[in-house]
Amino acid sequence: MIYITRKASFNAAHKLARPDWDEDKNLEVFGKCSNPNWHGHNYSLYVTVKGEVSPETGFLVDLKWLKHLTNELVVDKIDHKNINLDVDFMKGKLASTENLAIAIWDQLFAAIAKSGAILHCIKIYETENNYVEFFG
């Protein structure tokens, strides 16, 4: 079994707030991340797949293909967008990095499986100090 990772980057705005809570409750729980005027991050996304190396190509997957797939299904939909308002796969979800990692997994899982590889991990850095890993 071998693992290979492709990195992508995107910039996006969001806020952490529950619509069923008032502004004071959202501020108490989510702090400045509940700013009614939003805030943004420069995210780094790492998509790790695993499987066996093809004796024919020497690859697990073609990284150009993984880049294209990640861009098509995730980055093009989220880059320079508002996660809460503009991203179809985040509709109805609290825009935390944890929920974002799960949603990105859901976007990529089936398409990667068709290649014969297995999606192993989604890792998202929200800041240089904070990241989430999701292993399905």
C-alpha positions in Angstrom: 0.0 0.0 0.0 1.3 3.4 -0.9 0.0 6.9 -0.1 0.2 10.0 -2.3 -1.0 13.5 -1.5 -1.9 16.5 -3.7 -2.1 20.0 -2.3 -4.5 22.7 -3.4 -5.2 26.2 -2.1 -8.2 28.4 -2.0 -9.4 31.6 -0.4 -12.9 31.8 1.0 -15.0 33.7 3.5 -17.3 32.3 6.1 -18.8 32.9 9.5 -19.7 30.5 12.3 -23.2 31.2 13.4 -26.3 29.3 14.0 -29.4 31.0 12.6 -31.5 29.8 15.5 -29.3 31.7 18.0 -29.2 35.4 18.5 -26.0 37.4 17.9 -25.0 37.4 21.6 -25.2 33.6 21.8 -23.3 33.2 18.5 -20.6 35.6 19.9 -20.4 33.7 23.2 -19.9 30.3 21.4 -18.0 31.2 18.2 -16.3 34.4 19.3 -15.0 36.7 16.5 -15.6 34.0 14.0 -19.3 34.9 14.2 -18.7 38.4 12.9 -21.9 39.3 11.0 -19.7 40.8 8.2 -17.9 37.5 7.7 -14.1 36.8 7.7 -11.8 34.9 5.4 -9.0 32.4 5.3 -6.3 31.3 2.9 -7.0 27.5 3.1 -4.6 24.7 2.2 -6.2 21.4 1.2 -4.4 18.1 1.1 -6.0 15.2 -0.6 -4.3 11.8 0.2 -5.2 8.7 -1.7 -3.9 5.2 -1.1 -3.6 1.9 -3.1 -1.2 -0.1 -5.1 1.3 1.2 -7.7 0.4 0.2 -11.3 3.1 -1.9 -12.8 2.2 -0.4 -16.1 2.6 3.3 -15.2 4.5 3.3 -11.9 1.8 5.5 -10.5 -0.9 5.0 -7.9 -2.9 7.8 -9.7 -1.8 10.5 -12.1 -1.3 13.6 -10.0 -2.5 15.8 -13.0 -5.8 13.8 -12.9 -6.1 14.3 -9.1 -5.4 18.0 -9.5 -8.1 18.3 -12.2 -10.6 16.3 -10.1 -10.0 18.3 -7.0 -10.2 21.6 -8.9 -13.4 20.6 -10.6 -15.3 19.2 -7.6 -14.0 21.4 -4.9 -11.6 24.3 -5.6 -13.5 25.9 -8.5 -16.7 25.8 -6.4 -15.2 27.4 -3.3 -12.3 29.6 -4.3 -13.0 33.3 -3.6 -16.5 32.4 -2.5 -18.6 32.7 0.6 -18.8 29.2 2.1 -22.1 29.9 3.8 -23.8 31.4 0.8 -22.1 30.3 -2.4 -20.9 26.7 -2.0 -23.5 24.1 -3.1 -22.0 21.2 -1.1 -22.0 23.3 2.1 -25.7 24.4 1.9 -27.5 23.9 5.2 -24.2 23.1 7.1 -22.4 25.2 9.7 -19.3 26.4 7.9 -16.7 25.0 10.3 -13.5 23.5 9.0 -14.6 20.2 10.4 -17.8 20.2 8.4 -15.9 21.5 5.3 -13.5 18.5 5.5 -16.4 16.1 5.7 -18.2 17.8 2.7 -15.0 17.8 0.6 -14.6 14.0 1.4 -18.1 13.5 0.2 -17.4 15.4 -3.0 -14.3 13.4 -3.9 -14.9 9.9 -2.5 -16.8 8.2 -5.3 -14.8 9.8 -8.2 -11.5 8.7 -6.6 -12.8 5.2 -6.0 -13.6 4.9 -9.8 -9.9 5.3 -10.4 -9.1 2.2 -8.4 -7.5 4.3 -5.6 -9.0 4.8 -2.2 -9.5 8.3 -0.6 -7.4 8.1 2.6 -7.5 11.6 4.1 -8.7 15.1 3.7 -6.6 17.6 5.6 -7.4 21.3 5.6 -5.3 24.0 7.1 -7.5 27.0 8.0 -4.5 28.9 9.4 -0.9 28.0 9.9 -1.7 26.9 13.4 -5.1 25.1 12.9 -5.9 22.1 10.7 -8.5 19.3 10.5 -7.9 15.8 9.2 -10.8 13.6 8.2 -10.4 9.9 7.4 -13.9 9.1 6.4 
